[in-house]
Every structure is written in structure tokens, then in C-alpha cells.
Amino acid sequence: MLSPPARRNIARIIPFGIIWLMAGIIYSLLERGLLGNLPAYPTTGNPYDFMSTFWITAITALILGCFFGALEVLYFSRLFERRTLIEKIIYKTIIYVSINICFLLINTSVYNAAELNASILDRRVWQNLWIFFSSFSFWSVEVYIAAVITISLFYTEVSGNLGQAVLNNFLTGYYHRPVEEERIFMFVDMKSSTTIAEKIGHVRYFEMLKQYFADLSKAIVRHSGEIYQYVGDEVVISWKLKKGLHNNNCIQCFFAMRDSLAGKFEKYYADFGLSPQFKAGLHSGKVTTGEIGIIKRDIIFTGDVLNTTSRIQGLCNAYEVDLLISDPLMKKLRLNGSFQVKALGEKELKGKGERVGLYTLLPADKQTRSK
């Protein structure tokens, strides 16, 4: 079974393949409209058959799209992450077009050598190659490919800004009509953020915040969480109930995020003179989910569970703990001795007329060491 990061990478690569496949099909249809019933390409004289060309173009486009998608997701997206959107698209389009030209250079050389039954170093092979690469038709195709690459990259950037799940929901229209569903929410808040900002300055604080959120995100992805929104130094994470309970993802996510920051302790101290810490509140309940907005559309959750989770997180300082979990969520979890559970009693939340049972957790190995 694939891990959540692997599934996420595949989900990000597949759109490249689909965009390129559609572009290949459109190109084949346009080519058919221009060439009509001609038996050969006018420029090169190579035989032309619509059906065989259609399938070869479609399959090649799909393979190339997935290949470029893999390059983008696994390598280039991180290499250019500090560049502006325009710079990213221009630089990466040039790189991908160059890779495509090199691919065509090799592929065409091999094809010509096979057709001529000659060595790849044969002069006739290189003459045909020059005719192909110096033709207007070749460069018009490259311009078309550059446009497809730009569209693919733009889609990726939009997906990165909105979130893959949110963009997919927009495209499929899943939340076009409001949907009631049960979800788990975790509100994560940086400790002493105001003091930190005053100590290191607001510009450096913002740089630290970017690194902090980036380090937390890896753990969130690994445990199938969805980032709902950032609010200052706070991040709201959500799971559909089944996914959040599976393997205790919502709980494991908290400890994985904490471990991620602990592993970067020295780097934070070297860069900022301190290491950020956080506290979190967890709760579950029903929300209504749907698209909203005219000038700017978004997918939002509405329901008492969000307000309750925020109130729970706000009590961490009062209980001197980093994690608080509500009784309704605790009853749904199957911890199986993986954690030390500590009941903190019931508390009436500010602005609410009901009392909520609260718990905190420690990893089971800490319980063992404390005995």
C-alpha cells in the first residue's frame, strides 16, 4: 500500500499526463485538418497515416507528460521554490523544452538510421536530421509544446497555492452544493509568537514562520492531513473522520510535527537564535462544507466544531500541556497502549454553555521512562 506522500506525489504527477494527453489529441486533430488526405508530410516527405499518428502522438504525449510531471514534483519544484511565479514558469519552460529537443534529437537520429538502414553517424542521417530541425514545422511544434508546458506549470502552481484536494474539489464540483460531513480538526498555534517577533524582528520572524510551516507540512502530508488555512502563526489541519482515525493519523501527526521541529533544533538556533514550539487542540464533529464567494471563491467549513477546537487549543497554557484532546474525539480513537492517556477533567469553554472533557497524551515510552 502506498504511503500518503507517495499518493500525493502521484496525484500531482497525473494532471501533467492528462494535460499532455489532451494536448497530443488536439494536435493530432489539428494536423489532420491541415494535411487532409495527404499521404506524406510536405516538409520531410515521411509517410502520414492519421490513425497511427494519432495513437503514437497520444501515447508519447502521455509518457512525456508523466515524465515531466515526475521531474517537476520530485525535483524542480523544490529547486525553484524561492523564485517568483513568472521566473519559475520561464526558467522551467526553457529547461523542459531543452530536454524535449534533446529527446527528439536522439529519437529522430535513431529513427532515420533505421529507415535508411545506415549507421547513426552516416551523413544522410544527419542531413535528414538537419532538414527536420531547421524546418518551420518543427519549431512551431516546439512553440506548441512550450505552451503546453506553461499550462502544466501554471496548473501546478495553482494547485500548490490552493491545495491539491481543494483544487480537485473545485474541478469535480464535489462541494458545489453544501455537504454535511464529520471531520477532525487540529488547531496548531506557535508558542510565544509575539515575544519571538519582538526579539528577532518582524522580517526575520516571517522568514522563520515560512520555514516553520514548511517543516510542519511534511508531517501533515505523511499523516494524510489537509491544511485548511493559515491564520497568522496558527495552522488549521483537518481530516475526514475515517482518514483521521486510521492508524491514529490525527494523533501521530502532532508527534511527527514535534519531532520534525526537534530534528531542526540546531538549524533554527543557528538561523534565528531560538527554536519554535507549538501547542495544539484536537476535536471532532459535524461540519457543513461547501464553496462560497463571488470575487474570490473558497471551500469552507462551518460548524460549532471549529469554534470548540479553537477554544480547546486556547486552554493548553492553563493546563500547562502542549496537546489537548476533546472527550468526543478520544472516545473514537483506538490508541492500543501506544500512548499514555491523562484525563484532565471537564471544562466549560468560554462562550459556550456546555462542559467538555479534556485529555492529554504522551508517547508510551515516556510513561515507561517515568516509572
Secondary structure, DSSP 8 states (H G I E B T S, - for coil): ---HHHHHHHHHHHHHHHHHHHHHHHHHHHHHHHHTT-SB-TTT--B--HHHHHHHHHHHHHHHHHHHHHHIIIIIHHHTTTS-HHHHHHHHHHHHHHHHHHHHHHHHHHHHHHHHTS-TT-HHHHHHHHHHHTSHHHHHHHHHHHHHHHHHHHHHHHHHHH-HHHHHHHHHTTTSS-EEEEEEEEEEEETTHHHHHHHH-HHHHHHHHHHHHHHHHHHHHHTT-EEEEEETTEEEEEEEHHHHHGGGHHHHHHHHHHHHHHHTHHHHHHHHSS---EEEEEEEEEEEEEEE-SSS-EEEEESHHHHHHHHHHTTHHHHT-SEEEEHHHHHH---TTSEEEEEEEEEE-TT-SSEEEEEEEEEHHHHHHH-
